[in-house]
Amino acid sequence: MRIPINWLKEYVKLPGKLTDLTDKLTMAGHMLDKLDKVNNNIVIDLELRGNRADCYSILGIAREVSAIFKTPVNYPKIFNKASKAPKLNDIKLKADTNYLRRVMIATISDIKLTPSPLWLKQRLEEYGVPSINNIVDLSNYVMIETGQPLHTFDFDRVGKNLTIRQAKKGEQMTTFLEETINLTEDDLVWANQTSVLSIAGAIGGKVHSISNETKNVLLEGASYNQANIRRSVHRHNLLTDAGIRHEKNLDPNLVEFGIYRFLELIKENKWGKIENNVLDYYPNVTKPWKLSLNFDYLNSLSGSITEPKKVVEILKRLDFKILKEDLKDLEVACPNYRTDVKSEEDLIEEVLRIDSYDKIPSRVLSLEVPKDITLSYINQEKDLKDNLTSIGFDEVISLPFVKEDMRELNKSLINSGSPVKVVNRPSPDIEEMRMTMLPNLLEFTQKIINERGTEVRLFEIGKIYFKKTNKYHELRKAGIIYWSKGNANFFKFKGYIESLFSKMNLKNFKFSTADLPITNITNSYNITSSGQVVALGGEIEDCYYLEIDLDSLLSKNLKPSVNLWPKYPPQIEDLTFVIPERTKIGEVVLSIKLVDDKIAEVELKDIYKDSYTFRIWYQDKNKTLENDEVEKIREKIIKELNHRGVRIKN
């Protein structure tokens, strides 16, 4: 929530230093996200909690400042001549839904539609809303000021027969942003006898909106069931300022304040003629509710002693009305706008956050340290992350969605199932959940390359999703990607993977060629251990990629083993062999290792055409090997490989 400081000053006295204000607001639960400057005016951006519907307004934050710094709130003037009535200018309103809590309608005739005055433009610019015209801008201004979304229609276009109802199957609406929306039967809409006027609480239609030809305005303010509005907002990706507020639990009594504030500003600026009556439909009036607070319970939760007198003072500053008070208990009436306060614990939180959480003393636990009940797979994933970072890879975390331009890569590497479609898309270019970790890792890699990165080593641990035989499935995966400018090769990447598996104590694993369903991936392979595939990978766009099946890998007994450091040094030599095409190098390495138990390690060092150089470690744990002993083992290696069509070079 953006709060222009000059605007906030109109309603409450502020402390001399900006840091005093932002620090205290942060301690009271409204964390400072960032500072901005617009038209040389400071704007603070606060990170608000979702349940504090009352704080999504300048006045809401003014009330918080008032409670913290013990200064009164100067509420803006509202129109007081119009009287509430069940009818208005023969307008017939039918509320055909259970999702409507309250609605008020006013009409303004002979309006003067003009560009907004400078003060109004600047206020909206500071908040971040573009100026359109004085009437539309005024509705946005009142929404930001009071927290109550309002909507204005061209009265001559909407007519006098209005209905608030659920949308019908197949209905459409074109918004004022020229976007056509296919409505569902779960959407709440405003409609007249011929068409849909707006999606309630979210966005208005184009045909009935304010235009240069508008002479008369119908103003509406309403309160709806927030869950229904939230579903519609996210179903159609309508993250408007009005929608964001309506999906909170707004106070229905705020509707009246918002309507009358709008009418007052119309009167002050002489922008139209206001009718004397305001239609008000409020079937179930919300009244202040009562809560009790026990002083001993407050002190037991906080771990400190707060005097009853101080508790009463803080609650009064927060607009709670004290109904009863004795030595042990307190009964209060909650202000209607505090829709988040529903229990004794909520009241206690109010006292503590205003009194400042940092006053609560630190104490040593009097109980035993709780037993660690962390699920084993969480610890396993943590160990995997630690091992990957120790060999130079950086972790990335992304949302489990795939953008439209990456859909070709969104195929399961195990060729299983179909993608899961996203219903409430977080953005228009997202349609599917990921079936592999590859698309997002490739996107991160490309960003780093574009920023002139010379090497990329990334990994991500998360879940993939797919649908198979009408059931939804999710699997745990780790994606690893490697790119290097000019000198990337598979063997370097393979070395990283072997180092990772060595750290995880995974033994007897084997690389084998494999066919993967993503055609963009070349030189594809799998890694097996004890006959089970634990990872799949290949080359794509000059990057080397591996996807580990965590359920398969981490189900194995990967407990670390400890061996004594060899007493006697190894003899190391390089042998070059000419290997026929299509021979699996992994099998050649394994054949060399199996020749003699004194062969401690074999590593492929170099390739030139069909010549492969292997580095071999000869080592005996009981003595230092002599040259003639090494020669005999070498001859056995040459003989064994000759049987496979592999000959030593020269």
C-alpha positions in Angstrom: 0.0 0.0 0.0 1.5 3.3 -1.2 1.1 6.1 1.3 2.0 9.7 0.2 3.3 11.5 3.3 1.7 14.8 2.3 -1.7 13.1 1.9 -1.3 11.3 5.2 -0.5 14.6 7.0 -4.0 15.9 6.1 -5.6 13.5 8.6 -3.1 13.0 11.4 0.0 14.7 12.9 3.2 12.9 12.0 6.5 12.7 14.0 9.3 15.0 13.0 11.5 12.2 11.6 10.4 10.0 8.8 12.4 7.1 10.3 10.4 7.4 13.6 7.2 6.9 11.6 8.3 4.0 9.4 10.1 2.2 12.3 7.0 2.4 14.5 4.7 1.3 11.7 7.0 -1.6 11.0 6.9 -2.6 14.7 3.1 -2.3 14.7 2.9 -4.9 11.9 3.0 -2.7 8.7 6.5 -3.3 7.4 8.2 -0.7 5.3 8.9 -2.2 1.8 10.5 0.8 0.2 10.6 4.6 -0.1 9.7 6.5 -3.2 9.6 10.1 -4.4 6.9 11.5 -6.7 6.7 15.2 -7.6 9.2 15.8 -4.8 6.8 14.2 -2.3 7.8 11.2 -0.3 5.8 8.0 -0.7 6.2 5.1 1.7 5.2 1.7 0.5 4.0 -0.6 3.3 3.7 -4.4 3.2 0.2 -4.9 4.7 -1.1 -8.1 6.2 -4.0 -9.6 4.2 -6.5 -9.6 7.1 -6.1 -5.9 7.8 -8.8 -4.8 5.3 -9.1 -1.4 7.2 -5.5 -0.5 6.4 -5.9 -0.5 2.6 -6.6 3.2 2.7 -4.9 6.5 3.8 -7.4 6.9 6.6 -6.7 3.3 7.8 -3.0 4.1 8.2 -3.9 7.5 9.8 -5.8 5.6 12.5 -2.7 3.4 13.1 -0.5 6.5 13.4 -3.0 8.0 15.7 -2.9 5.0 18.0 0.9 4.7 18.0 1.7 8.4 18.5 -1.4 9.4 20.6 -2.6 12.0 18.2 -6.2 12.5 17.0 -7.5 11.6 13.5 -9.0 14.5 11.4 -11.7 12.8 9.4 -12.6 14.4 6.1 -15.9 16.1 5.6 -18.8 14.0 4.2 -22.1 15.0 2.6 -25.0 15.1 5.0 -28.0 16.3 3.1 -29.0 13.1 1.3 -31.3 10.8 3.2 -31.2 7.0 2.8 -34.3 5.5 1.2 -35.4 2.1 -0.2 -36.1 3.7 -3.6 -34.4 6.3 -5.8 -35.8 8.1 -8.9 -37.8 5.0 -9.8 -34.6 2.9 -9.9 -35.5 -0.7 -9.4 -32.7 -2.8 -7.9 -33.0 -6.6 -7.6 -30.5 -8.3 -5.4 -30.7 -11.9 -6.7 -27.8 -13.3 -4.8 -26.6 -14.3 -1.3 -23.2 -12.7 -1.9 -24.3 -9.1 -1.5 -24.0 -7.7 2.0 -24.8 -4.0 1.3 -25.2 -1.7 -1.6 -25.9 2.1 -1.9 -26.7 4.0 -5.1 -26.7 7.7 -5.7 -27.4 9.7 -8.8 -25.7 13.0 -10.0 -27.2 15.0 -12.8 -25.9 17.7 -15.1 -22.3 16.7 -14.4 -19.4 18.7 -15.6 -16.9 16.3 -17.1 -13.5 17.8 -17.3 -9.8 16.9 -16.9 -9.0 16.6 -13.2 -7.6 19.6 -11.3 -3.9 19.5 -10.4 -4.4 18.5 -6.8 -6.4 15.4 -7.8 -4.0 14.4 -10.6 -1.0 14.7 -8.2 -2.7 12.6 -5.5 -3.4 9.8 -8.0 0.0 10.0 -9.5 1.7 9.7 -6.1 -0.4 6.6 -5.4 0.3 5.2 -8.9 -3.1 5.5 -10.7 -3.4 7.2 -14.1 -5.7 10.2 -14.4 -8.8 9.7 -16.8 -11.3 12.5 -16.0 -12.6 14.2 -12.9 -15.5 11.8 -12.2 -13.5 8.5 -12.6 -10.5 10.0 -10.8 -12.7 11.1 -7.9 -14.0 7.5 -7.4 -10.4 6.3 -7.3 -9.4 9.1 -5.0 -12.2 8.2 -2.5 -11.3 4.5 -2.7 -7.6 5.3 -1.8 -8.6 7.7 0.9 -11.4 5.7 2.6 -10.7 2.1 1.4 -14.2 1.8 -0.1 -14.2 1.0 -3.8 -16.9 2.9 -5.8 -18.1 2.5 -9.4 -19.6 5.1 -11.7 -21.9 4.4 -14.6 -23.4 6.5 -17.4 -26.9 6.7 -15.9 -28.6 7.2 -19.3 -27.0 4.0 -20.7 -27.6 1.7 -17.8 -31.3 2.5 -17.3 -33.4 2.2 -14.2 -33.8 -1.6 -13.9 -30.7 -3.1 -12.3 -29.9 -6.5 -11.0 -27.0 -7.9 -9.0 -26.9 -11.6 -9.8 -24.8 -14.6 -10.8 -23.6 -14.6 -14.4 -25.4 -16.9 -16.9 -23.6 -19.6 -18.8 -22.1 -18.2 -22.0 -22.4 -14.5 -21.0 -19.5 -12.2 -22.0 -18.5 -8.7 -21.0 -16.0 -6.3 -22.7 -14.2 -4.3 -20.0 -13.3 -0.6 -20.3 -9.8 -1.9 -21.1 -11.2 -3.5 -24.3 -10.7 -7.1 -23.0 -13.5 -9.6 -23.5 -14.2 -11.9 -20.6 -16.0 -15.2 -20.7 -18.1 -15.2 -17.6 -18.9 -18.3 -15.5 -21.9 -19.0 -13.3 -19.8 -18.3 -10.2 -19.2 -14.7 -11.2 -21.3 -12.0 -9.5 -22.3 -9.3 -11.9 -24.2 -6.0 -12.2 -26.7 -6.2 -15.1 -29.6 -4.4 -16.7 -32.4 -5.9 -18.8 -30.1 -6.4 -21.8 -26.5 -6.9 -20.8 -23.8 -7.2 -18.1 -22.6 -3.8 -16.7 -19.7 -5.0 -14.6 -18.1 -7.8 -12.7 -19.0 -7.0 -9.1 -16.1 -5.8 -7.1 -13.6 -6.2 -9.9 -14.0 -4.2 -13.1 -16.6 -2.3 -15.2 -17.8 -2.8 -18.7 -16.9 -0.5 -21.6 -20.4 0.3 -23.0 -21.8 1.8 -19.8 -18.7 3.5 -18.5 -18.2 7.3 -18.2 -17.5 9.0 -21.6 -17.3 12.5 -23.0 -21.1 12.2 -23.8 -22.1 11.4 -20.2 -24.5 13.9 -18.7 -25.8 11.9 -15.6 -23.9 9.6 -13.4 -25.1 6.6 -11.3 -22.7 6.0 -8.4 -22.7 2.7 -6.6 -20.8 1.4 -3.5 -21.2 -2.1 -2.3 -19.9 -4.8 0.1 -19.8 -8.4 -1.1 -18.8 -11.8 0.1 -15.0 -11.5 -0.2 -14.5 -15.2 -1.1 -16.7 -14.9 -4.2 -14.9 -11.8 -5.3 -11.5 -13.3 -4.7 -12.4 -16.3 -6.9 -13.6 -14.1 -9.8 -10.6 -11.7 -9.5 -8.1 -14.6 -9.8 -10.2 -16.6 -12.3 -10.1 -13.8 -14.8 -6.7 -12.3 -13.7 -8.4 -9.0 -12.7 -5.9 -7.7 -10.1 -7.4 -4.2 -9.9 -7.2 -1.9 -6.9 -11.0 -2.4 -6.3 -10.6 -6.2 -6.6 -7.7 -6.3 -4.2 -9.8 -4.4 -1.6 -13.1 -6.3 -2.2 -11.3 -9.7 -1.7 -10.6 -8.6 1.9 -13.3 -8.6 4.6 -14.4 -5.0 4.2 -16.8 -3.4 6.7 -20.2 -3.0 5.1 -20.7 0.3 7.0 -17.7 1.7 5.1 -20.0 1.9 2.0 -22.0 4.8 3.5 -18.8 6.7 4.3 -17.4 6.2 0.8 -20.6 7.3 -1.0 -21.1 10.4 1.2 -17.5 11.4 0.8 -17.7 11.2 -3.0 -20.9 13.4 -2.9 -19.2 15.9 -0.7 -16.4 16.4 -3.1 -18.8 16.7 -6.0 -20.6 19.4 -4.1 -17.4 21.3 -3.1 -16.1 21.2 -6.7 -19.5 22.0 -8.2 -19.2 19.1 -10.6 -22.9 18.2 -10.7 -26.4 18.3 -9.0 -26.8 15.7 -6.3 -30.2 14.0 -5.7 -31.6 14.3 -2.2 -32.1 10.5 -1.7 -29.6 7.7 -1.7 -30.8 4.1 -2.2 -29.6 1.8 0.6 -30.0 -2.0 0.6 -28.6 -3.4 3.8 -30.5 -6.6 4.7 -28.3 -7.7 7.7 -26.9 -4.7 9.5 -23.4 -5.3 11.0 -23.2 -4.0 14.5 -20.2 -3.8 16.9 -19.5 -7.2 18.5 -18.3 -7.8 22.0 -15.1 -9.5 23.2 -13.6 -10.2 26.6 -10.0 -9.9 27.7 -8.5 -11.5 30.8 -5.5 -9.6 32.2 -3.8 -12.7 33.6 -4.1 -14.4 30.3 -2.6 -11.5 28.5 0.4 -11.5 30.8 0.8 -15.2 30.5 1.0 -15.0 26.7 3.3 -12.0 26.6 5.6 -13.1 29.4 5.5 -9.6 30.8 3.3 -7.6 33.0 1.1 -5.0 31.3 -0.9 -2.8 33.7 -4.7 -2.9 33.2 -4.8 0.9 33.0 -2.3 0.8 30.0 -4.4 -2.0 28.3 -7.5 0.2 28.5 -5.7 3.2 27.2 -4.3 1.3 24.2 -7.6 -0.2 23.3 -9.3 3.2 23.5 -6.7 4.7 21.1 -7.6 1.8 18.7 -11.3 2.8 18.8 -12.4 -0.1 21.0 -15.2 0.9 23.3 -14.9 -0.2 26.9 -18.1 -1.7 28.1 -17.1 -3.3 31.4 -14.0 -3.3 33.5 -12.9 -4.9 36.8 -9.6 -6.1 38.3 -9.4 -9.3 36.2 -11.4 -8.8 33.0 -12.4 -6.3 30.4 -15.3 -6.3 27.9 -15.1 -4.2 24.8 -17.1 -3.5 21.7 -15.0 -3.8 18.5 -15.2 -1.0 15.9 -17.0 -2.2 12.8 -14.0 -1.6 10.5 -11.8 -4.0 12.5 -13.1 -7.2 10.8 -9.9 -9.0 11.7 -10.5 -8.9 15.5 -12.6 -11.9 16.4 -11.1 -13.5 19.5 -9.5 -12.7 22.9 -6.1 -13.5 21.3 -6.7 -10.9 18.6 -7.3 -8.3 21.3 -4.1 -9.3 23.1 -2.2 -8.9 19.8 -3.6 -5.4 19.4 -2.3 -4.4 22.9 1.2 -5.9 22.4 1.8 -4.6 18.9 1.0 -1.0 19.9 2.9 -1.4 23.2 5.8 -2.7 21.1 6.8 -6.3 20.8 10.4 -5.5 21.6 9.5 -4.8 25.2 8.6 -8.5 25.7 11.5 -10.0 27.6 13.6 -13.0 26.4 13.4 -16.0 28.6 15.1 -19.4 28.6 12.7 -22.2 27.9 11.6 -24.0 31.0 10.7 -27.2 29.1 12.9 -29.8 27.4 14.0 -29.0 23.9 11.3 -30.5 21.6 12.2 -33.6 19.7 13.2 -33.0 16.1 10.2 -34.1 14.0 11.5 -32.8 10.7 10.5 -35.2 7.9 13.4 -37.2 6.6 13.0 -36.0 3.0 13.4 -32.4 4.1 16.8 -33.2 5.7 17.7 -35.2 2.6 17.0 -32.3 0.3 19.0 -30.0 2.6 22.0 -32.3 2.3 21.6 -32.4 -1.4 21.5 -28.6 -1.6 24.6 -28.4 0.6 26.5 -30.8 -1.6 25.5 -29.0 -4.8 26.6 -25.6 -3.4 29.9 -27.1 -2.2 30.8 -28.0 -5.8 30.0 -24.5 -7.1 26.3 -24.6 -8.1 23.9 -21.9 -7.1 20.3 -22.6 -6.1 17.4 -20.9 -7.9 13.7 -21.0 -6.8 10.9 -20.5 -9.3 7.1 -20.9 -9.4 6.0 -24.3 -10.7 4.5 -22.8 -13.9 5.7 -22.8 -17.5 5.4 -19.8 -19.8 3.8 -20.1 -23.1 7.0 -19.7 -25.1 8.6 -22.6 -23.1 5.7 -25.1 -23.7 7.7 -27.1 -26.2 10.1 -28.0 -23.5 7.4 -28.9 -20.9 7.4 -32.6 -21.4 8.1 -35.2 -18.8 11.6 -36.7 -19.3 10.1 -40.1 -18.4 7.5 -39.7 -21.2 4.6 -40.0 -18.8 1.2 -38.3 -18.7 -0.1 -34.9 -19.9 0.4 -31.4 -18.5 -1.8 -30.0 -15.7 -3.6 -26.9 -16.9 -3.7 -23.8 -14.7 -7.2 -22.5 -14.0 -6.5 -19.3 -12.1 -3.5 -18.2 -14.1 -1.2 -15.8 -12.2 -0.4 -14.1 -15.5 -1.8 -14.4 -19.1 1.2 -16.2 -20.6 1.0 -19.1 -18.2 -1.1 -22.2 -19.0 0.6 -25.2 -17.6 2.4 -26.5 -14.5 5.8 -27.8 -15.1 6.4 -31.5 -16.0 10.2 -31.0 -15.9 12.6 -28.6 -14.1 14.2 -27.7 -17.5 12.2 -24.7 -18.8 12.7 -22.5 -15.8 16.3 -23.4 -15.3 17.0 -22.7 -19.0 15.3 -19.3 -18.7 17.5 -18.4 -15.7 20.6 -19.5 -17.6 19.7 -17.4 -20.6 19.2 -14.3 -18.4 22.7 -14.8 -16.9 24.2 -15.3 -20.3 22.5 -12.1 -21.6 24.1 -10.3 -18.6 27.5 -11.3 -20.0 28.0 -14.2 -17.6 31.0 -16.5 -18.5 29.8 -19.6 -16.6 26.5 -20.8 -15.3 26.0 -23.5 -12.7 22.5 -23.7 -11.4 20.2 -26.1 -9.7 16.6 -26.2 -8.5 14.8 -28.6 -6.2 11.1 -28.9 -6.4 8.1 -30.8 -7.7 6.9 -31.6 -11.2 3.2 -32.2 -12.0 1.4 -34.3 -14.5 -2.0 -36.0 -15.2 -2.2 -39.7 -16.0 -5.2 -42.0 -16.2 -7.4 -39.1 -14.9 -5.3 -38.8 -11.8 -3.0 -36.0 -10.8 0.6 -36.8 -9.8 3.5 -34.9 -8.4 7.1 -36.1 -8.1 10.2 -34.6 -6.4 13.0 -33.6 -8.8 16.3 -31.8 -8.8 17.3 -30.1 -12.0 21.0 -29.2 -12.6 22.2 -27.1 -15.5 25.7 -26.1 -16.7 27.0 -23.7 -19.4 30.4 -22.3 -19.9 31.6 -19.8 -22.5 33.9 -21.5 -25.0 35.1 -24.5 -23.0 31.9 -26.4 -21.8 32.0 -30.1 -22.4 30.1 -33.1 -21.2 33.1 -34.6 -19.3 33.5 -31.5 -17.2 29.8 -31.7 -16.3 30.1 -35.4 -15.8 32.9 -34.7 -13.3 30.6 -32.4 -11.3 27.9 -35.1 -11.2 30.4 -37.8 -10.2 31.7 -35.5 -7.4 28.1 -34.9 -6.3 27.3 -38.6 -6.1 30.6 -39.3 -4.4 29.6 -36.7 -1.7 26.3 -38.5 -1.4 28.0 -41.9 -1.1 26.2 -43.2 -4.2 28.2 -46.0 -5.6 28.1 -48.3 -8.6 26.2 -45.8 -10.8 26.4 -46.0 -14.6 25.9 -43.6 -17.5 24.0 -45.1 -20.5 22.5 -43.6 -23.7 18.8 -43.0 -23.6 16.0 -41.5 -25.7 14.1 -38.6 -24.2 10.8 -37.2 -25.4 12.0 -33.6 -25.8 13.4 -33.4 -29.3 15.6 -30.3 -28.5 17.7 -32.5 -26.1 20.6 -34.2 -27.9 23.2 -36.7 -26.6 20.7 -37.8 -24.0 21.5 -40.4 -21.4 20.4 -41.9 -18.1 22.2 -42.7 -14.9 21.3 -46.0 -13.2 22.2 -47.4 -9.8 21.4 -51.0 -8.9 19.4 -51.4 -12.1 17.2 -48.3 -11.2 17.1 -45.1 -13.2 18.0 -42.2 -10.8 18.6 -39.4 -13.3 18.1 -38.4 -16.9 19.9 -35.7 -18.9 21.4 -34.4 -22.1 22.6 -31.4 -24.1 20.3 -28.5 -25.0 21.3 -25.1 -26.5 25.0 -25.5 -25.5 23.9 -26.4 -22.0 24.3 -29.6 -20.1 21.3 -30.7 -18.1 20.5 -33.4 -15.6 17.3 -34.1 -13.8 17.5 -36.3 -10.7 14.5 -38.4 -9.5 14.8 -37.6 -5.8 12.3 -40.3 -4.7 14.5 -42.9 -6.4 17.9 -41.5 -5.4 17.1 -40.6 -1.8 15.4 -44.0 -1.1 18.8 -45.6 -1.3 21.0 -46.1 1.7 23.3 -43.1 1.3 24.9 -43.1 4.7 28.5 -41.8 4.5 31.3 -44.4 4.8 34.7 -43.6 6.4 37.9 -45.2 5.0 41.4 -44.9 6.2 43.7 -42.8 4.0 45.9 -45.1 2.0 49.3 -45.7 3.6 51.2 -46.3 0.4 51.2 -43.9 -2.6 49.7 -44.9 -6.0 51.4 -45.2 -9.3 49.7 -43.1 -11.9 49.9 -43.4 -15.7 48.0 -42.4 -18.8 47.1 -44.9 -21.5 45.7 -44.0 -24.9 43.4 -46.4 -26.7 41.8 -46.4 -30.1 38.1 -47.1 -29.5 35.6 -48.1 -32.2 32.6 -45.9 -32.9 29.5 -46.6 -30.8 31.5 -48.2 -28.0 30.2 -47.1 -24.6 33.0 -45.4 -22.8 31.4 -46.2 -19.4 31.7 -49.9 -20.2 35.4 -49.4 -21.1 36.1 -47.7 -17.8 34.2 -50.4 -15.9 36.2 -53.1 -17.8 39.5 -51.5 -16.8 38.4 -51.3 -13.1 37.4 -55.0 -13.0 40.8 -56.2 -14.4 42.5 -56.1 -11.0 41.6 -55.0 -7.5 44.8 -53.0 -7.4 43.3 -50.5 -9.9 42.0 -47.8 -7.5 40.6 -45.3 -10.0 40.1 -44.8 -13.7 39.4 -41.4 -15.3 38.9 -40.3 -18.9 41.3 -37.4 -19.4 41.3 -36.5 -23.1 39.7 -37.3 -26.5 41.1 -36.7 -29.9 39.1 -38.2 -32.8 38.9 -41.9 -32.0 41.7 -41.8 -29.4 40.8 -41.8 -25.7 43.3 -41.2 -23.0 42.6 -42.7 -19.6 44.4 -41.9 -16.3 44.8 -45.0 -14.2 45.7 -45.2 -10.5 47.5 -48.4 -9.4 47.5 -48.9 -5.6 48.0 -51.6 -3.1 46.9 -50.9 0.5 49.6 -53.2 1.9 52.7 -52.0 0.1 54.2 -49.8 -2.6 53.8 -51.4 -6.1 56.9 -52.1 -8.1 57.2 -51.2 -11.8 57.0 -54.9 -12.9 53.8 -55.4 -11.0 52.2 -52.4 -12.7 53.4 -53.7 -16.0 51.7 -57.0 -15.5 48.4 -55.2 -14.6 48.8 -53.0 -17.7 49.2 -56.1 -19.9 46.0 -57.5 -18.4 44.2 -54.3 -19.3 45.4 -54.3 -22.9 44.4 -58.0 -23.3 40.9 -57.5 -21.8 40.2 -54.5 -24.0 41.5 -56.3 -27.1 38.6 -58.7 -26.6 36.3 -55.7 -27.0 37.9 -54.4 -30.2 39.8 -51.7 -28.3 43.5 -51.5 -29.0 46.3 -49.5 -27.3 47.7 -46.7 -29.5 51.3 -47.4 -30.5 
